[in-house]
Every structure is written in C-alpha cells, then in structure tokens.
Amino acid sequence: YKTGFVKFFDGNSKIKTPPLFMDNVLDVAVEADKLLEIAVKKLKKTESQIINNLRFIRAFVQKEKISIECEEVKSGRRKLFSAKLFVDATGTNSPVSRRLNAGRSITHVCPTVGTLARGFKRGTAAKEVDFSVGEILVSTEDASDNRQLIWEGFPGNPSKDEYTTYLFFYDSVESKADKSLFRLFEDYFEKLPDYKSKNGAWRVVKPVFGYIPSVHHRGWNNLKKTATDRILLIGDAAGLSSPLTFCGFGSHVRNLRKLTDLTEYSLVENDYTERSLSKINAYEPRVAQMSSLAEFMRPMPNSKSSVVNETMNAVMKSLSCLDAEISREMFQDRIKFSSFKKVLLKTARIHPKVFKLMIEHLGIKGAFWWISNIAKAGLQERNHLKNSSSR
Ligand SMILES: Cc1cc2nc3c(=O)[nH]c(=O)nc-3n(C[C@H](O)[C@H](O)[C@H](O)COP(=O)(O)OP(=O)(O)OC[C@H]3O[C@@H](n4cnc5c(N)ncnc54)[C@H](O)[C@@H]3O)c2cc1C
C-alpha cells in the first residue's frame, strides 16, 4: 500500500500530535499460504524431503552427529533421525532455546490477537479502512490494568476485501499484566467498534494470535544464546527481532541472505562448533537501543494511565519535526546513532520531563544499561565508518 501512519491517543496528554505518516515502512502484505506453496515447490525440486505430522521431542548432541527424536502425531510412534546440524525453528516456545538460556529464553513478550476479516466500512475517515494506508501503531485510549493496548490495521487483498486488525500490548515476562490471549480476544471484540466501523456483512476469515517474543539485553556481552555445538536456532526460537516493531518475520527476511550463506559455509567447512554457529543470527546491534524505547510503551505499576501516550506523543512530535528519513530508520529497525541522538534531544526539548520519566520507568540500573546500549551502538557505528573509510 502507499503509506502508513502512527497515532497515539492524546485525549489526556498535554502534547497533542496528529498522525505521523511515513512511506516505505511495513507496507508489504504477504499471503502466507502462497509463500509456503512457493517454498514447498522449490524444496521438492531439490533432494530435500518434507515429512509432515512429526513432533520434535528431544535432541542428543554427540561428537560426530546429532540425533533427533520425534513423535508421529497420529500414531504416537517414535522416530530417530541423525544429522550433522539441527536447525530449530519451533518458535517462541522452543524448548531447546529455553534449555540453552537456562530457562530465560525471552525477557519480553507482545501478546497479540486479531483477525483477518471482511466487511469493514471503507473510506478515509479515522474509523473507516483505507486500502492504500497501513495503520502501524494506533492507541485509542489510555492504559489500564497494567496494559497499554495498541491497534494495528493492515490492508490485505482489496479485491477480496480482506483487512487485518491486531490488538496487542508491550509487556515483560515478569510484569503483573494479565497475559491471557482469551482475555485479550474478549477486549478485541468489545473494543473493535471504537477502532473501526463494520458494515452489515462483517465476518472473520481467520483469527490470528500469539505471543511475539523479544530479548532486552542488559550487561556487556550478555547476548542471548542462539546456538550450541551442532544446534542452531532460527526465527522466533532465536527471538532476536526488534523489541519495538516485533517483526520477527521481517527481521529474518532482511537477514535471510546472510543466514543462508553462513549456514552453507558451516556445512562446507564441516564446522558445527558453538563458536561458529553463534555467528549465524539475525541480531542487529542497532536494535538494542530500541529495546528501552519499547519499555516506554508499557505502563509501570505506579505510573499515570496517560504516561505511555504522553511520552509517545512527545516522541512522535519530535519525529514530525525531523527529517522523514529518521522516522523510517526507526520503524525499519535500522536507526543510526546520530539520528537517535537527534530524536532524544528533540524529545527532551518538547517534553523536558522525559529523562525523569526514564529513570522512574527503567530504574537507575535499567537507565544505565539503556545509555550503555546507546553508547555501544555509537562506538560500533564509529568503528564501522572508520573501517569502511580505511578500506
Ligand atoms: C498475531 C501476530 C502478528 C504478527 N505480525 C507480524 C508482522 O506483521 N510482521 C512480522 O514481521 N512479524 C509478525 N509477527 C511475528 C511473526 O509471525 C513471527 O516472527 C514468525 O512467524 C516467526 O516464524 P518462525 O517460523 O520462527 O516461528 P512460528 O511461525 O511460530 O513457527 C513455529 C512452528 O513450529 C511448530 N512447532 C512448535 N513446536 C514444535 C514441536 N515440538 N515439533 C514440531 N513442530 C513444532 C509450530 O507448530 C509452528 O508451525 C506476528 C506474530 C503474531 C502472533
């Protein structure tokens, strides 16, 4: 679609900001069934084999190989496979990922529910759906019950009249917020009329739901473990995507070439050590500085209910005063240190209380690691520029 926008509720916020429009951000809708069909066709042309209805049970790492125990879903029969390398793509709940990270494979989650549905009123008014515009983040009320609910609205195929709406909230694994997807689905159906108007023929094509994982890094070199000898985690099992946009699929598409090239290199070199496999991941250092910005998207137990919207209205206002490229960088998970500095300074000018809020919000330790993450990103960027200019 043509463009997209972000808009935070400003009914109780001192800073009022109109929708912030940006081009080339989250503007591609993919039909998952078609994508899978293409992938299956491609695999079938190779020597690969696709075996359906198998459940992964456990892996045995041995010196010369790895053995994988699976269960046939229908018969319950066990099967054993051997390989040089095991790539685990079992998503957020990957038991292998939990095991590698001492039970703490994720620190934050985005409980998300929604539908792909037909029959929304079409038009350009706020409560109508416009098939040429994506709604990247929209809040329609302040926080309650430790949750700041946020909507997303994405047009699908206009000829099929299919439009996707999500309701989600940013959360930490340890927070008191109710993380139940059932409760969130109840909220979704109750609150949907406040977000979008339906025509008489509204119907759900399919429900969508899940917990989108992320990891906030605190401490030097405290990166999540995404590999061990002969095991490589990918996708949500690795869970290194942006804590701001939570686009795990997008992150892997961006990194696909790098991931496949490095995996092939390991296979050719017969090198399956943890040290080598750990380099095969979609971690983007600039994403670390986004993690604390994402922390501002969830209310803390003692904060005012309007605090998330108020802070985000200040950030959006500062983005609207800066070059449009900076908003794009931020929402495409590739913000440069120099741009991030500009956003911080501008936001502090618009909303001087923002640093006090940061300490209240993140605590002294959290604020320290945020600043450290930013400094680290700045240093990495300087070194990168130095290296490329001396080449
Ligand atoms: C509602 C919602 C909306 C989203 N929107 C976006 C978006 O707009 N853009 C974006 O980039 N990302 C989005 N995401 C995130 C994106 O969907 C994930 O990052 C992506 O699907 C991760 O892919 P994956 O293959 O790693 O894991 P998954 O898609 O979770 O696939 C894991 C697979 O492993 C299977 N599995 C699990 N355990 C076992 C086992 N023991 N044995 C065998 N199989 C097993 C599961 O059945 C599943 O099929 C969204 C997520 C949700 C929940």
The ligand as a Tripos MOL2 file, in Angstrom:
@<TRIPOS>MOLECULE
LIG
   53    58     1     0     0
SMALL
NO_CHARGES

@<TRIPOS>ATOM
      1 C1         -0.6670  -12.0520   15.6100 C.3       1 LIG1
      2 C2          0.7260  -11.9080   15.1010 C.ar      1 LIG1
      3 C3          1.0250  -10.9430   14.1500 C.ar      1 LIG1
      4 C4          2.3190  -10.7880   13.6400 C.ar      1 LIG1
      5 N1          2.5720   -9.8300   12.6870 N.ar      1 LIG1
      6 C5          3.8120   -9.7180   12.1540 C.ar      1 LIG1
      7 C6          4.0820   -8.7740   11.1190 C.ar      1 LIG1
      8 O1          3.2010   -8.0100   10.7130 O.2       1 LIG1
      9 N2          5.3380   -8.7170   10.5980 N.ar      1 LIG1
     10 C7          6.3400   -9.5420   11.0260 C.ar      1 LIG1
     11 O2          7.4570   -9.4600   10.5120 O.2       1 LIG1
     12 N3          6.1160  -10.4300   12.0370 N.ar      1 LIG1
     13 C8          4.8840  -10.5380   12.5980 C.ar      1 LIG1
     14 N4          4.6440  -11.4390   13.6040 N.ar      1 LIG1
     15 C9          5.7590  -12.2570   14.0770 C.3       1 LIG1
     16 C10         5.9660  -13.4290   13.1320 C.3       1 LIG1
     17 O3          4.7440  -14.1110   12.9320 O.3       1 LIG1
     18 C11         6.9880  -14.3800   13.7190 C.3       1 LIG1
     19 O4          8.1770  -13.6630   13.9880 O.3       1 LIG1
     20 C12         7.2670  -15.5120   12.7440 C.3       1 LIG1
     21 O5          6.1000  -16.2520   12.4750 O.3       1 LIG1
     22 C13         8.3180  -16.4430   13.3250 C.3       1 LIG1
     23 O6          8.4550  -17.5380   12.4580 O.3       1 LIG1
     24 P1          9.0290  -18.8970   12.9900 P.3       1 LIG1
     25 O7          8.9910  -19.8220   11.8080 O.co2     1 LIG1
     26 O8         10.3150  -18.6900   13.6890 O.co2     1 LIG1
     27 O9          8.0310  -19.4100   14.1270 O.3       1 LIG1
     28 P2          6.4990  -19.7960   14.0110 P.3       1 LIG1
     29 O10         5.8410  -19.0730   12.8950 O.co2     1 LIG1
     30 O11         5.9540  -19.6600   15.3960 O.co2     1 LIG1
     31 O12         6.5500  -21.3320   13.6070 O.3       1 LIG1
     32 C14         6.9800  -22.3210   14.5180 C.3       1 LIG1
     33 C15         6.4300  -23.6440   14.0260 C.3       1 LIG1
     34 O13         6.9860  -24.6940   14.8120 O.3       1 LIG1
     35 C16         5.9540  -25.6150   15.1110 C.3       1 LIG1
     36 N5          6.3360  -26.3300   16.3380 N.ar      1 LIG1
     37 C17         6.3840  -25.8490   17.6140 C.ar      1 LIG1
     38 N6          6.7900  -26.8170   18.4620 N.ar      1 LIG1
     39 C18         7.0140  -27.9250   17.7050 C.ar      1 LIG1
     40 C19         7.4660  -29.2550   18.0040 C.ar      1 LIG1
     41 N7          7.7740  -29.6480   19.2440 N.pl3     1 LIG1
     42 N8          7.5750  -30.1300   16.9700 N.ar      1 LIG1
     43 C20         7.2820  -29.7700   15.6860 C.ar      1 LIG1
     44 N9          6.8640  -28.5210   15.3440 N.ar      1 LIG1
     45 C21         6.7320  -27.6160   16.3470 C.ar      1 LIG1
     46 C22         4.7020  -24.7570   15.2760 C.3       1 LIG1
     47 O14         3.5380  -25.5280   15.0880 O.3       1 LIG1
     48 C23         4.9070  -23.7330   14.1540 C.3       1 LIG1
     49 O15         4.3790  -24.1830   12.9370 O.3       1 LIG1
     50 C24         3.3520  -11.6170   14.1200 C.ar      1 LIG1
     51 C25         3.0630  -12.5970   15.0940 C.ar      1 LIG1
     52 C26         1.7570  -12.7360   15.5820 C.ar      1 LIG1
     53 C27         1.4820  -13.7870   16.6350 C.3       1 LIG1
@<TRIPOS>BOND
     1     1     2 1
     2     2     3 ar
     3     2    52 ar
     4     3     4 ar
     5     4     5 ar
     6     4    50 ar
     7     5     6 ar
     8     6     7 ar
     9     6    13 1
    10     7     8 2
    11     7     9 ar
    12     9    10 ar
    13    10    11 2
    14    10    12 ar
    15    12    13 ar
    16    13    14 ar
    17    14    15 1
    18    14    50 ar
    19    15    16 1
    20    16    17 1
    21    16    18 1
    22    18    19 1
    23    18    20 1
    24    20    21 1
    25    20    22 1
    26    22    23 1
    27    23    24 1
    28    24    25 2
    29    24    26 1
    30    24    27 1
    31    27    28 1
    32    28    29 2
    33    28    30 1
    34    28    31 1
    35    31    32 1
    36    32    33 1
    37    33    34 1
    38    33    48 1
    39    34    35 1
    40    35    36 1
    41    35    46 1
    42    36    37 ar
    43    36    45 ar
    44    37    38 ar
    45    38    39 ar
    46    39    40 ar
    47    39    45 ar
    48    40    41 1
    49    40    42 ar
    50    42    43 ar
    51    43    44 ar
    52    44    45 ar
    53    46    47 1
    54    46    48 1
    55    48    49 1
    56    50    51 ar
    57    51    52 ar
    58    52    53 1
@<TRIPOS>SUBSTRUCTURE
     1 LIG1         1 GROUP 0 **** ****
